[in-house]
Amino acid sequence: KRGHAKVNKQRIPISDNSVISTALGEKHGIYGMEDLVHEIYTVGPSFKQANNFLWPFKLSAPRGGFKCKRHGYCEMKGGDWGNREEEINELIRRMN
């Protein structure tokens, strides 16, 4: 849904393994999604190229909105910016 690749400085959706194999296949030995995940997870020899191949995913505004943009999350007034630690997953679910 949100997976996009950087091919010739353009944002291309990753719909199947052919996008990955044409961009990274012959030169780096990455022919599919499994190879791409393995290369990033193990920090292999082509990690830099594999990581640069993936386009950063975009998030929308959270459902229900932000509470208060002026104050930090850990302050008494309970704002939105700052360190959430384990509760960051809840915010990301709302933004997806």
C-alpha angles and dihedrals in degrees: 000000000000101000113119133166134212108237118167089345091301130116108244123178114239100236099155142354094271091077090056096042095050093050102037105012111096099025100045105017096243109135105162148006092280091055091047093051091045092051093051096041095050095036091233129185093281096045094120094053093043093049092046090050092064117081115222110257120243123232126203127219112288119266107255091025131243119309102220125347096193100065134056124252094247096046123105093253091054108231130177110248122081141051113337097170108187095005094068090091091064091054092048091051089054091049096050 
